[in-house]
C-alpha cells in the first residue's frame, strides 16, 4: 500500500518517543507533529533529522484503513493496545 498523500495520520495518532526537530521530547499520542504541514505533509521527509521510527513506518491497510479518518482511529487503537 502507498501512503495517501495529505493523510498525516501517522504524524498525529501515535506517540513518538525520540526527538523531532522542534519537539526535543518527541510527541504524545494524538498530538500533531510540528513538522506536519497544513497540507498534512512531512516537512522533513527524506532528511536525516527525521526520526528513525518515522522513516521506518510503512503504510498498510491494517493500520491505515481506507481513509485518513479511519487511519487516525486505527493508529490510535494500535497506540492504546501497545502502550506499556
Phi and psi in radians as a Rosetta constraint file:
Dihedral C 1 N 2 CA 2 C 2 CIRCULARHARMONIC -1.679 0.35
Dihedral N 2 CA 2 C 2 N 3 CIRCULARHARMONIC 2.608 0.35
Dihedral C 2 N 3 CA 3 C 3 CIRCULARHARMONIC -1.055 0.35
Dihedral N 3 CA 3 C 3 N 4 CIRCULARHARMONIC 2.528 0.35
Dihedral C 3 N 4 CA 4 C 4 CIRCULARHARMONIC -1.435 0.35
Dihedral N 4 CA 4 C 4 N 5 CIRCULARHARMONIC 2.003 0.35
Dihedral C 4 N 5 CA 5 C 5 CIRCULARHARMONIC -1.026 0.35
Dihedral N 5 CA 5 C 5 N 6 CIRCULARHARMONIC 2.302 0.35
Dihedral C 5 N 6 CA 6 C 6 CIRCULARHARMONIC 1.473 0.35
Dihedral N 6 CA 6 C 6 N 7 CIRCULARHARMONIC 0.179 0.35
Dihedral C 6 N 7 CA 7 C 7 CIRCULARHARMONIC -1.313 0.35
Dihedral N 7 CA 7 C 7 N 8 CIRCULARHARMONIC -1.117 0.35
Dihedral C 7 N 8 CA 8 C 8 CIRCULARHARMONIC 1.309 0.35
Dihedral N 8 CA 8 C 8 N 9 CIRCULARHARMONIC 0.029 0.35
Dihedral C 8 N 9 CA 9 C 9 CIRCULARHARMONIC -1.029 0.35
Dihedral N 9 CA 9 C 9 N 10 CIRCULARHARMONIC -0.669 0.35
Dihedral C 9 N 10 CA 10 C 10 CIRCULARHARMONIC -1.251 0.35
Dihedral N 10 CA 10 C 10 N 11 CIRCULARHARMONIC -0.204 0.35
Dihedral C 10 N 11 CA 11 C 11 CIRCULARHARMONIC -1.741 0.35
Dihedral N 11 CA 11 C 11 N 12 CIRCULARHARMONIC 0.037 0.35
Dihedral C 11 N 12 CA 12 C 12 CIRCULARHARMONIC -2.151 0.35
Dihedral N 12 CA 12 C 12 N 13 CIRCULARHARMONIC -0.956 0.35
Dihedral C 12 N 13 CA 13 C 13 CIRCULARHARMONIC -1.160 0.35
Dihedral N 13 CA 13 C 13 N 14 CIRCULARHARMONIC -0.858 0.35
Dihedral C 13 N 14 CA 14 C 14 CIRCULARHARMONIC -1.438 0.35
Dihedral N 14 CA 14 C 14 N 15 CIRCULARHARMONIC 2.732 0.35
Dihedral C 14 N 15 CA 15 C 15 CIRCULARHARMONIC -1.391 0.35
Dihedral N 15 CA 15 C 15 N 16 CIRCULARHARMONIC 2.666 0.35
Dihedral C 15 N 16 CA 16 C 16 CIRCULARHARMONIC -2.297 0.35
Dihedral N 16 CA 16 C 16 N 17 CIRCULARHARMONIC 2.046 0.35
Dihedral C 16 N 17 CA 17 C 17 CIRCULARHARMONIC -1.535 0.35
Dihedral N 17 CA 17 C 17 N 18 CIRCULARHARMONIC -0.279 0.35
Dihedral C 17 N 18 CA 18 C 18 CIRCULARHARMONIC -1.520 0.35
Dihedral N 18 CA 18 C 18 N 19 CIRCULARHARMONIC 2.732 0.35
Dihedral C 18 N 19 CA 19 C 19 CIRCULARHARMONIC -1.082 0.35
Dihedral N 19 CA 19 C 19 N 20 CIRCULARHARMONIC 2.523 0.35
Dihedral C 19 N 20 CA 20 C 20 CIRCULARHARMONIC -2.185 0.35
Dihedral N 20 CA 20 C 20 N 21 CIRCULARHARMONIC 2.432 0.35
Dihedral C 20 N 21 CA 21 C 21 CIRCULARHARMONIC -0.925 0.35
Dihedral N 21 CA 21 C 21 N 22 CIRCULARHARMONIC 2.159 0.35
Dihedral C 21 N 22 CA 22 C 22 CIRCULARHARMONIC 1.595 0.35
Dihedral N 22 CA 22 C 22 N 23 CIRCULARHARMONIC -0.184 0.35
Dihedral C 22 N 23 CA 23 C 23 CIRCULARHARMONIC -2.431 0.35
Dihedral N 23 CA 23 C 23 N 24 CIRCULARHARMONIC 1.316 0.35
Dihedral C 23 N 24 CA 24 C 24 CIRCULARHARMONIC -1.084 0.35
Dihedral N 24 CA 24 C 24 N 25 CIRCULARHARMONIC -0.359 0.35
Dihedral C 24 N 25 CA 25 C 25 CIRCULARHARMONIC -1.790 0.35
Dihedral N 25 CA 25 C 25 N 26 CIRCULARHARMONIC 0.272 0.35
Dihedral C 25 N 26 CA 26 C 26 CIRCULARHARMONIC 1.352 0.35
Dihedral N 26 CA 26 C 26 N 27 CIRCULARHARMONIC -2.686 0.35
Dihedral C 26 N 27 CA 27 C 27 CIRCULARHARMONIC -2.542 0.35
Dihedral N 27 CA 27 C 27 N 28 CIRCULARHARMONIC 2.675 0.35
Dihedral C 27 N 28 CA 28 C 28 CIRCULARHARMONIC -1.437 0.35
Dihedral N 28 CA 28 C 28 N 29 CIRCULARHARMONIC 2.751 0.35
Dihedral C 28 N 29 CA 29 C 29 CIRCULARHARMONIC -1.024 0.35
Dihedral N 29 CA 29 C 29 N 30 CIRCULARHARMONIC 2.355 0.35
Dihedral C 29 N 30 CA 30 C 30 CIRCULARHARMONIC 1.506 0.35
Dihedral N 30 CA 30 C 30 N 31 CIRCULARHARMONIC -0.138 0.35
Dihedral C 30 N 31 CA 31 C 31 CIRCULARHARMONIC -1.554 0.35
Dihedral N 31 CA 31 C 31 N 32 CIRCULARHARMONIC 2.369 0.35
Dihedral C 31 N 32 CA 32 C 32 CIRCULARHARMONIC -1.310 0.35
Dihedral N 32 CA 32 C 32 N 33 CIRCULARHARMONIC 2.279 0.35
Dihedral C 32 N 33 CA 33 C 33 CIRCULARHARMONIC -1.156 0.35
Dihedral N 33 CA 33 C 33 N 34 CIRCULARHARMONIC 2.413 0.35
Dihedral C 33 N 34 CA 34 C 34 CIRCULARHARMONIC -1.161 0.35
Dihedral N 34 CA 34 C 34 N 35 CIRCULARHARMONIC -0.318 0.35
Dihedral C 34 N 35 CA 35 C 35 CIRCULARHARMONIC -1.507 0.35
Dihedral N 35 CA 35 C 35 N 36 CIRCULARHARMONIC -0.018 0.35
Dihedral C 35 N 36 CA 36 C 36 CIRCULARHARMONIC -1.526 0.35
Dihedral N 36 CA 36 C 36 N 37 CIRCULARHARMONIC 2.078 0.35
Dihedral C 36 N 37 CA 37 C 37 CIRCULARHARMONIC -1.276 0.35
Dihedral N 37 CA 37 C 37 N 38 CIRCULARHARMONIC 2.993 0.35
Dihedral C 37 N 38 CA 38 C 38 CIRCULARHARMONIC -1.119 0.35
Dihedral N 38 CA 38 C 38 N 39 CIRCULARHARMONIC -0.362 0.35
Dihedral C 38 N 39 CA 39 C 39 CIRCULARHARMONIC -1.537 0.35
Dihedral N 39 CA 39 C 39 N 40 CIRCULARHARMONIC 0.116 0.35
Dihedral C 39 N 40 CA 40 C 40 CIRCULARHARMONIC 1.074 0.35
Dihedral N 40 CA 40 C 40 N 41 CIRCULARHARMONIC 0.740 0.35
Dihedral C 40 N 41 CA 41 C 41 CIRCULARHARMONIC -2.081 0.35
Dihedral N 41 CA 41 C 41 N 42 CIRCULARHARMONIC 2.515 0.35
Dihedral C 41 N 42 CA 42 C 42 CIRCULARHARMONIC -1.316 0.35
Dihedral N 42 CA 42 C 42 N 43 CIRCULARHARMONIC 2.135 0.35
Dihedral C 42 N 43 CA 43 C 43 CIRCULARHARMONIC -1.368 0.35
Dihedral N 43 CA 43 C 43 N 44 CIRCULARHARMONIC -0.165 0.35
Dihedral C 43 N 44 CA 44 C 44 CIRCULARHARMONIC -2.042 0.35
Dihedral N 44 CA 44 C 44 N 45 CIRCULARHARMONIC 0.322 0.35
Dihedral C 44 N 45 CA 45 C 45 CIRCULARHARMONIC -0.980 0.35
Dihedral N 45 CA 45 C 45 N 46 CIRCULARHARMONIC 2.280 0.35
Dihedral C 45 N 46 CA 46 C 46 CIRCULARHARMONIC 1.384 0.35
Dihedral N 46 CA 46 C 46 N 47 CIRCULARHARMONIC -0.004 0.35
Dihedral C 46 N 47 CA 47 C 47 CIRCULARHARMONIC -1.685 0.35
Dihedral N 47 CA 47 C 47 N 48 CIRCULARHARMONIC 2.628 0.35
Dihedral C 47 N 48 CA 48 C 48 CIRCULARHARMONIC -1.107 0.35
Dihedral N 48 CA 48 C 48 N 49 CIRCULARHARMONIC -0.430 0.35
Dihedral C 48 N 49 CA 49 C 49 CIRCULARHARMONIC -1.384 0.35
Dihedral N 49 CA 49 C 49 N 50 CIRCULARHARMONIC -0.108 0.35
Dihedral C 49 N 50 CA 50 C 50 CIRCULARHARMONIC -1.165 0.35
Dihedral N 50 CA 50 C 50 N 51 CIRCULARHARMONIC 2.303 0.35
Dihedral C 50 N 51 CA 51 C 51 CIRCULARHARMONIC -0.996 0.35
Dihedral N 51 CA 51 C 51 N 52 CIRCULARHARMONIC 2.515 0.35
Dihedral C 51 N 52 CA 52 C 52 CIRCULARHARMONIC -1.013 0.35
Dihedral N 52 CA 52 C 52 N 53 CIRCULARHARMONIC -0.664 0.35
Dihedral C 52 N 53 CA 53 C 53 CIRCULARHARMONIC -1.080 0.35
Dihedral N 53 CA 53 C 53 N 54 CIRCULARHARMONIC -0.612 0.35
Dihedral C 53 N 54 CA 54 C 54 CIRCULARHARMONIC -1.247 0.35
Dihedral N 54 CA 54 C 54 N 55 CIRCULARHARMONIC -0.766 0.35
Dihedral C 54 N 55 CA 55 C 55 CIRCULARHARMONIC -1.112 0.35
Dihedral N 55 CA 55 C 55 N 56 CIRCULARHARMONIC -0.557 0.35
Dihedral C 55 N 56 CA 56 C 56 CIRCULARHARMONIC -1.428 0.35
Dihedral N 56 CA 56 C 56 N 57 CIRCULARHARMONIC -0.282 0.35
Dihedral C 56 N 57 CA 57 C 57 CIRCULARHARMONIC -1.133 0.35
Dihedral N 57 CA 57 C 57 N 58 CIRCULARHARMONIC 2.320 0.35
Dihedral C 57 N 58 CA 58 C 58 CIRCULARHARMONIC -2.162 0.35
Dihedral N 58 CA 58 C 58 N 59 CIRCULARHARMONIC 2.266 0.35
Dihedral C 58 N 59 CA 59 C 59 CIRCULARHARMONIC -1.057 0.35
Dihedral N 59 CA 59 C 59 N 60 CIRCULARHARMONIC 2.424 0.35
Dihedral C 59 N 60 CA 60 C 60 CIRCULARHARMONIC -2.643 0.35
Dihedral N 60 CA 60 C 60 N 61 CIRCULARHARMONIC 2.456 0.35
Dihedral C 60 N 61 CA 61 C 61 CIRCULARHARMONIC -0.986 0.35
Dihedral N 61 CA 61 C 61 N 62 CIRCULARHARMONIC -0.523 0.35
Dihedral C 61 N 62 CA 62 C 62 CIRCULARHARMONIC -1.142 0.35
Dihedral N 62 CA 62 C 62 N 63 CIRCULARHARMONIC -0.549 0.35
Dihedral C 62 N 63 CA 63 C 63 CIRCULARHARMONIC -1.913 0.35
Dihedral N 63 CA 63 C 63 N 64 CIRCULARHARMONIC -0.317 0.35
Dihedral C 63 N 64 CA 64 C 64 CIRCULARHARMONIC -1.821 0.35
Dihedral N 64 CA 64 C 64 N 65 CIRCULARHARMONIC -0.298 0.35
Dihedral C 64 N 65 CA 65 C 65 CIRCULARHARMONIC 1.038 0.35
Dihedral N 65 CA 65 C 65 N 66 CIRCULARHARMONIC -2.608 0.35
Dihedral C 65 N 66 CA 66 C 66 CIRCULARHARMONIC -1.987 0.35
Dihedral N 66 CA 66 C 66 N 67 CIRCULARHARMONIC 0.082 0.35
Dihedral C 66 N 67 CA 67 C 67 CIRCULARHARMONIC -2.731 0.35
Dihedral N 67 CA 67 C 67 N 68 CIRCULARHARMONIC 2.906 0.35
Dihedral C 67 N 68 CA 68 C 68 CIRCULARHARMONIC -1.101 0.35
Dihedral N 68 CA 68 C 68 N 69 CIRCULARHARMONIC -0.716 0.35
Dihedral C 68 N 69 CA 69 C 69 CIRCULARHARMONIC -1.094 0.35
Dihedral N 69 CA 69 C 69 N 70 CIRCULARHARMONIC -0.739 0.35
Dihedral C 69 N 70 CA 70 C 70 CIRCULARHARMONIC -1.153 0.35
Dihedral N 70 CA 70 C 70 N 71 CIRCULARHARMONIC -0.647 0.35
Dihedral C 70 N 71 CA 71 C 71 CIRCULARHARMONIC -1.090 0.35
Dihedral N 71 CA 71 C 71 N 72 CIRCULARHARMONIC -0.734 0.35
Dihedral C 71 N 72 CA 72 C 72 CIRCULARHARMONIC -1.038 0.35
Dihedral N 72 CA 72 C 72 N 73 CIRCULARHARMONIC -0.803 0.35
Dihedral C 72 N 73 CA 73 C 73 CIRCULARHARMONIC -1.121 0.35
Dihedral N 73 CA 73 C 73 N 74 CIRCULARHARMONIC -0.826 0.35
Dihedral C 73 N 74 CA 74 C 74 CIRCULARHARMONIC -1.156 0.35
Dihedral N 74 CA 74 C 74 N 75 CIRCULARHARMONIC -0.794 0.35
Dihedral C 74 N 75 CA 75 C 75 CIRCULARHARMONIC -1.129 0.35
Dihedral N 75 CA 75 C 75 N 76 CIRCULARHARMONIC -0.636 0.35
Dihedral C 75 N 76 CA 76 C 76 CIRCULARHARMONIC -1.109 0.35
Dihedral N 76 CA 76 C 76 N 77 CIRCULARHARMONIC -0.713 0.35
Dihedral C 76 N 77 CA 77 C 77 CIRCULARHARMONIC -1.115 0.35
Dihedral N 77 CA 77 C 77 N 78 CIRCULARHARMONIC -0.813 0.35
Dihedral C 77 N 78 CA 78 C 78 CIRCULARHARMONIC -1.042 0.35
Dihedral N 78 CA 78 C 78 N 79 CIRCULARHARMONIC -0.700 0.35
Dihedral C 78 N 79 CA 79 C 79 CIRCULARHARMONIC -1.033 0.35
Dihedral N 79 CA 79 C 79 N 80 CIRCULARHARMONIC -0.815 0.35
Dihedral C 79 N 80 CA 80 C 80 CIRCULARHARMONIC -1.146 0.35
Dihedral N 80 CA 80 C 80 N 81 CIRCULARHARMONIC -0.716 0.35
Dihedral C 80 N 81 CA 81 C 81 CIRCULARHARMONIC -1.233 0.35
Dihedral N 81 CA 81 C 81 N 82 CIRCULARHARMONIC -0.423 0.35
Dihedral C 81 N 82 CA 82 C 82 CIRCULARHARMONIC -1.864 0.35
Dihedral N 82 CA 82 C 82 N 83 CIRCULARHARMONIC 0.033 0.35
Dihedral C 82 N 83 CA 83 C 83 CIRCULARHARMONIC -1.184 0.35
Dihedral N 83 CA 83 C 83 N 84 CIRCULARHARMONIC 2.473 0.35
